[in-house]
Amino acid sequence: MKMLVKPVFCACLAALSLVGSGVSCAQDSNQEAASQRRLKGQNLPVREIERRVVPRVPGAQYLGFDYDSATDIYTLKFLRNGSVIWVDADGRTGNIVRRTGD
């Protein structure tokens, strides 16, 4: 049984490294889509969305955002008292469409 641990562990690490590189490509693609929509006037700049959303999560540390080009949703991430809070904002209007976490 011990002989299987190392090969399985190595295989898991290799699989994770492949997944990680795919995530990076997807993030680059989403950032490019967000930039193109902003330049066309279809989306608000992310700084404007942050200006509208961050004050609505008082007492939380703002960690950053992700953008989903398929839905045009920015997900802003916060941390408060050890809990993660996600706030989804519409990229076109900056309106909050969903909030999860405490």
Buried (B, 14 or more C-beta within 10 A) or exposed (E): EEEEEEEEEEEEEEEEEEEEEEEEEEEEEBBEBBBEBBEEEEBBEBEEBBEBBBEEBEEBEBEEBBBBBEEBBBBBBBBBEEEEBBBBBBBEEBEBEEBEBE
